[in-house]
Structures are given as C-alpha cells and as structure tokens.
Amino acid sequence: MQTNLEVVQAAVTADQNGTKTLQQAILEAINEARSTCDRNGSDSTNCAVAWEIVEELQAEKAHQQQAKKRKTFLESYCEQHPEAIECLIYDV
C-alpha cells in the first residue's frame, strides 16, 4: 500500500500534467475509502488511512485555491493598458 504522501504527490503531479484533475483524484479516493471500509470494517486501520488520504487531497486542493493570487485593480488596469505610466517597470 502506498503512503499518504505518495498518493497525494501522485495526484498533484497528475493534476499539473493535465492527466487527471485534483477533483477527480478526490472522488477516486472517496470511492476507494468507501470500498476499503466495506472490506475491512469502519474501525480498521486501513479505513482510517484511506479517509486520511481523502482529507490530504482535499487540503491540497484548498491550498492550491488559496495560492491563486487575486489581481489587484492596478494589475487588471495594467493588463488592459500596458503603456500607461503607472504600469511601466524600470530596472535600476
């Protein structure tokens, strides 16, 4: 069985490569956790580990959403008007 870290890293890598989204990985992990708990019982260690993987994937998704930076009004303005004096950047 893979460790939690390996599963989460594989899901993040797949998300970055475009082969599978993080949301798809979460849904697959939920299905896997449910089947693991059905097979081994809800009090088993494997069941707890499976749900921990789901929690880690959900936390990673939340972290990625927070990491997406919101544009300021100035950044939006400069995208539309790159020649404006406020948007010029000089190397010193």
C-alpha positions in Angstrom: 0.0 0.0 0.0 1.3 3.5 -0.9 1.9 6.0 1.8 -0.3 9.1 2.1 2.5 11.3 0.9 3.0 9.2 -2.2 -0.7 9.2 -3.1 -1.1 12.9 -2.7 2.1 13.6 -4.6 0.9 11.4 -7.5 -2.4 13.2 -7.6 -0.8 16.6 -7.6 1.6 15.6 -10.3 -1.3 14.2 -12.4 -3.1 17.5 -11.9 -0.1 19.5 -13.0 0.4 17.3 -16.1 -3.2 17.6 -17.0 -3.8 13.9 -17.0 -6.3 14.0 -14.1 -7.7 16.8 -12.0 -7.3 17.0 -8.3 -11.1 16.8 -8.0 -11.1 13.5 -9.9 -8.4 12.2 -7.6 -10.5 13.2 -4.6 -13.6 11.4 -6.0 -11.5 8.3 -6.7 -10.0 8.4 -3.2 -13.5 8.7 -1.7 -14.7 5.6 -3.6 -11.5 3.7 -2.6 -12.0 4.7 1.1 -15.6 3.5 1.0 -14.7 0.2 -0.5 -11.8 -0.2 1.9 -14.1 0.4 4.8 -16.6 -2.0 3.5 -14.0 -4.7 3.1 -12.1 -4.2 6.3 -14.6 -2.6 8.6 -15.0 1.0 9.6 -12.8 0.5 12.7 -9.8 -0.8 10.7 -6.5 1.0 10.3 -6.8 0.7 6.5 -10.1 2.5 6.6 -8.7 5.3 8.7 -5.7 5.6 6.3 -7.9 5.7 3.3 -10.0 8.6 4.7 -6.8 10.4 5.8 -5.7 10.3 2.1 -9.1 11.9 1.1 -8.5 14.6 3.7 -5.0 15.3 2.5 -6.2 15.6 -1.1 -8.9 18.0 -0.1 -6.4 20.1 1.9 -4.1 20.2 -1.1 -7.0 21.4 -3.3 -7.9 24.1 -0.8 -4.2 25.2 -0.5 -4.0 25.5 -4.3 -7.1 27.6 -4.5 -5.8 29.9 -1.8 -2.5 30.1 -3.6 -4.1 31.5 -6.7 -3.4 35.2 -6.4 -6.2 37.6 -6.9 -5.3 40.5 -9.2 -5.4 44.0 -7.8 -7.1 46.8 -9.6 -3.8 48.1 -10.7 -2.8 44.7 -12.2 -6.0 44.5 -14.1 -5.6 48.0 -15.4 -2.0 47.4 -16.5 -3.1 44.3 -18.3 -5.5 46.4 -20.3 -3.2 49.4 -20.6 0.4 48.2 -20.5 1.7 51.5 -21.9 0.3 53.6 -19.0 2.8 55.4 -16.9 1.6 53.6 -13.8 2.4 50.3 -15.4 6.0 50.9 -16.6 8.6 48.9 -14.7 12.2 50.1 -14.7 15.3 48.1 -13.8 17.6 50.1 -11.6 
